[in-house]
Amino acid sequence: MTMAKPAVVMNGVNKWYGAHQVLYDINLEIAEGERVAVCGPSGSGKSTMIRTINQLEPHQSGHILVDGKEVVPGMKRIDLIRSDVGMVFQHFNLFPHLSVLENLTIAPRTVRGMSKRAAEEQAMTLLERVRIPEQAHKYPGQLSGGQQQRVAIARSLCMSPRIMLFDEPTSALDPEMVREVLDVMVQLAREHMTMVVVTHEMDFAREVADRIVFMDAGRIVEINPPEKFFTDPDSQRTRDFLRRIRN
């Protein structure tokens, strides 16, 4: 059996905000096609860690490789990395003055040089994939939160990314809208998209993740497959966290 090559490698990554250190010696390797869920208490560095992958948060020391290319703070062609690494945020980040279709076609046309017709055909295919093709000509403000987040996922997919990062994609949604977004992410996972998901949705993590990364106070405390993580974690800190969220 051939081992999948690494999609992301983080080696000794450290991050400071001024004098305050927020990431400590992060070591993590994610294989192509692997689904990794990142969980932990608020303020543990989860979002900061995944944002260093595409340099939305520059790291100060250590090494990050994406598809074998080193990601260096301040690098001139970071756009080439970002075009291969899609990201979905908590708060959608859609352009409110553009229609759904325009939100999906602007990057492929300006960055990839795709024709208007080809970009729109691709956008409609992806809106079908996230189950909202009928919303193509509406504006973000006319959609529910769950619909907006599905548009945001489709927008990231329009760039044909090799890796998808999700930064707590359901945390800003009303509870009844969470499942519709998670269903789309489950489908992506079944298609073997490389995914790194910061999430508080433990049932989702258990369902789709190949491995779960538990962070606390800027450090990776534990990395294990879901069954081991939830039934027999290695760390007392993990056991305390799971006990608290179950209660």
PETACOR-V56541 format. One record per residue. N is the residue number from 1. RES is the residue in one small letter. SS is DSSP state (H for helix, E for strand, C for the rest). OMEGA is omega in radians with two decimals (none if undefined). D_LAST is the distance of its C-alpha to the last C-alpha in Angstrom with 2 decimals. Layout:
BEGIN
N&RES&SS&OMEGA&D_LAST, N&RES&SS&OMEGA&D_LAST
END
This chain:
BEGIN
1&m&C&-3.13&41.73, 2&t&C&3.11&41.96, 3&m&C&3.07&39.12, 4&a&C&3.14&38.00, 5&k&C&-3.12&39.20, 6&p&E&2.99&36.86, 7&a&E&3.14&36.06, 8&v&E&3.02&34.46, 9&v&E&3.05&34.97, 10&m&E&-3.05&33.54, 11&n&E&3.09&35.15, 12&g&E&-3.05&34.57, 13&v&E&3.10&33.52, 14&n&E&-3.11&33.14, 15&k&E&3.08&32.71, 16&w&E&2.82&33.43, 17&y&E&-3.03&33.51, 18&g&C&-3.14&36.43, 19&a&C&-3.05&35.70, 20&h&E&3.12&31.92, 21&q&E&-3.08&30.92, 22&v&E&3.02&27.99, 23&l&E&-3.09&28.44, 24&y&E&2.97&29.47, 25&d&E&3.14&31.45, 26&i&E&3.07&29.61, 27&n&E&-3.08&30.83, 28&l&E&3.07&29.85, 29&e&E&-3.11&31.97, 30&i&E&-3.09&31.23, 31&a&E&3.03&33.62, 32&e&C&3.12&35.30, 33&g&C&-3.12&33.35, 34&e&C&3.08&30.11, 35&r&E&-3.10&26.76, 36&v&E&3.04&24.52, 37&a&E&-3.14&21.06, 38&v&E&-3.13&20.25, 39&c&E&-3.11&16.75, 40&g&E&-3.13&15.46, 41&p&C&3.08&14.56, 42&s&C&3.12&16.92, 43&g&C&-3.09&20.33, 44&s&C&3.09&20.20, 45&g&C&-3.07&23.38, 46&k&H&-3.10&22.27, 47&s&H&3.11&24.42, 48&t&H&-3.11&27.22, 49&m&H&-3.08&27.42, 50&i&H&3.12&27.98, 51&r&H&3.05&30.33, 52&t&H&-3.09&32.56, 53&i&H&3.10&33.31, 54&n&C&3.03&35.42, 55&q&C&2.87&36.21, 56&l&C&2.98&34.65, 57&e&C&3.13&33.63, 58&p&C&3.05&36.46, 59&h&C&-3.10&35.66, 60&q&C&3.08&37.91, 61&s&E&-3.05&38.25, 62&g&E&-3.06&37.62, 63&h&E&3.05&38.43, 64&i&E&3.08&36.93, 65&l&E&3.05&38.68, 66&v&E&-3.06&38.21, 67&d&C&3.08&40.26, 68&g&C&3.13&42.23, 69&k&E&-3.14&43.17, 70&e&E&3.10&42.18, 71&v&C&-3.04&40.47, 72&v&C&3.09&42.09, 73&p&C&3.12&41.28, 74&g&C&-3.11&44.02, 75&m&C&-3.00&45.37, 76&k&C&-3.05&47.86, 77&r&C&3.09&46.75, 78&i&H&3.13&42.97, 79&d&H&3.12&43.40, 80&l&H&3.07&44.25, 81&i&H&-3.07&40.92, 82&r&H&3.13&39.00, 83&s&H&3.09&40.85, 84&d&H&-3.09&39.44, 85&v&E&3.11&35.88, 86&g&E&3.12&34.34, 87&m&E&3.09&31.51, 88&v&E&-3.02&29.22, 89&f&C&3.09&27.71, 90&q&C&-2.94&24.98, 91&h&C&2.92&27.71, 92&f&C&3.12&30.15, 93&n&C&3.05&33.17, 94&l&C&3.06&35.64, 95&f&C&-3.02&39.12, 96&p&C&-3.08&39.18, 97&h&C&3.11&42.99, 98&l&C&3.06&43.14, 99&s&E&3.08&42.53, 100&v&H&-3.13&39.94, 101&l&H&3.13&42.83, 102&e&H&3.07&44.15, 103&n&H&-3.09&40.77, 104&l&H&-3.04&40.77, 105&t&H&-3.01&44.43, 106&i&H&-3.11&45.02, 107&a&H&3.10&43.81, 108&p&H&-3.12&45.48, 109&r&H&-3.05&48.70, 110&t&H&-3.08&48.82, 111&v&C&-3.08&47.34, 112&r&C&-3.13&48.32, 113&g&C&-3.12&51.51, 114&m&C&3.11&50.66, 115&s&C&-3.14&52.88, 116&k&H&-3.10&51.62, 117&r&H&-3.13&52.08, 118&a&H&3.14&50.29, 119&a&H&-3.14&47.37, 120&e&H&3.09&47.04, 121&e&H&3.10&47.27, 122&q&H&-3.12&44.52, 123&a&H&-3.13&42.36, 124&m&H&3.07&42.81, 125&t&H&-3.12&41.93, 126&l&H&3.06&38.65, 127&l&H&3.01&37.89, 128&e&H&-3.09&38.44, 129&r&H&3.11&36.04, 130&v&C&2.92&33.23, 131&r&C&3.06&34.42, 132&i&C&-3.13&35.86, 133&p&H&-3.11&39.61, 134&e&H&-3.12&40.54, 135&q&H&-2.96&39.08, 136&a&C&-3.02&41.53, 137&h&C&3.05&43.77, 138&k&C&3.08&41.24, 139&y&E&-3.08&40.05, 140&p&H&-3.12&36.46, 141&g&H&3.12&36.31, 142&q&H&-3.07&37.04, 143&l&C&3.00&33.98, 144&s&C&3.11&30.35, 145&g&H&3.13&27.79, 146&g&H&3.09&26.93, 147&q&H&3.12&30.68, 148&q&H&-3.14&31.28, 149&q&H&3.08&28.76, 150&r&H&3.02&30.45, 151&v&H&-3.13&33.77, 152&a&H&3.09&32.52, 153&i&H&3.13&31.66, 154&a&H&3.13&35.10, 155&r&H&3.10&36.76, 156&s&H&-3.12&35.46, 157&l&H&3.13&36.60, 158&c&C&3.14&40.05, 159&m&C&-3.14&40.84, 160&s&C&-3.09&40.26, 161&p&C&3.05&37.91, 162&r&C&-3.09&37.44, 163&i&E&3.06&33.95, 164&m&E&3.05&31.28, 165&l&E&3.11&28.82, 166&f&E&-3.11&25.91, 167&d&E&-3.12&24.37, 168&e&C&-2.98&21.09, 169&p&C&-3.12&23.19, 170&t&C&-2.99&20.73, 171&s&C&-3.14&19.20, 172&a&C&-3.05&22.06, 173&l&C&2.96&21.98, 174&d&C&-3.04&21.09, 175&p&H&-3.09&18.39, 176&e&H&-3.14&21.21, 177&m&H&-3.05&23.12, 178&v&H&-3.04&20.61, 179&r&H&-3.09&21.46, 180&e&H&3.09&25.18, 181&v&H&3.13&24.94, 182&l&H&3.12&22.74, 183&d&H&3.11&25.30, 184&v&H&-3.14&28.06, 185&m&H&3.07&26.34, 186&v&H&3.12&25.75, 187&q&H&3.07&29.49, 188&l&H&-3.14&30.42, 189&a&H&3.14&28.50, 190&r&H&3.12&30.46, 191&e&C&3.06&33.62, 192&h&C&2.96&32.90, 193&m&C&3.01&32.75, 194&t&E&-3.02&31.77, 195&m&E&2.97&28.49, 196&v&E&-2.98&26.32, 197&v&E&2.94&23.22, 198&v&E&-3.02&21.00, 199&t&C&2.95&17.88, 200&h&C&-3.11&14.21, 201&e&C&-3.03&14.53, 202&m&H&3.10&13.13, 203&d&H&3.09&14.61, 204&f&H&3.14&17.83, 205&a&H&-3.14&17.93, 206&r&H&-3.08&17.60, 207&e&H&-2.94&20.29, 208&v&H&-3.00&22.89, 209&a&C&2.94&22.66, 210&d&C&3.08&25.07, 211&r&E&3.07&23.35, 212&i&E&3.09&20.28, 213&v&E&3.09&20.99, 214&f&E&-3.13&18.38, 215&m&E&3.04&19.70, 216&d&E&3.07&19.19, 217&a&C&3.04&21.85, 218&g&C&-3.13&24.36, 219&r&E&2.96&24.37, 220&i&E&-3.10&23.48, 221&v&E&-3.02&21.42, 222&e&E&2.99&21.21, 223&i&E&-3.12&22.71, 224&n&E&2.97&22.16, 225&p&C&-3.05&22.41, 226&p&H&-3.08&19.23, 227&e&H&3.11&19.39, 228&k&H&-3.10&19.80, 229&f&H&-3.04&17.25, 230&f&H&-3.07&14.35, 231&t&H&-3.08&15.67, 232&d&C&-3.09&17.65, 233&p&C&-3.10&17.33, 234&d&C&-2.95&20.17, 235&s&C&3.04&18.67, 236&q&H&3.11&16.58, 237&r&H&3.08&15.60, 238&t&H&3.13&14.29, 239&r&H&3.12&12.34, 240&d&H&3.13&10.74, 241&f&H&-3.12&10.05, 242&l&H&3.12&8.59, 243&r&H&-3.11&6.29, 244&r&H&-3.11&5.22, 245&i&H&3.08&5.37, 246&r&H&3.13&3.78, 247&n&C&none&0.00
END
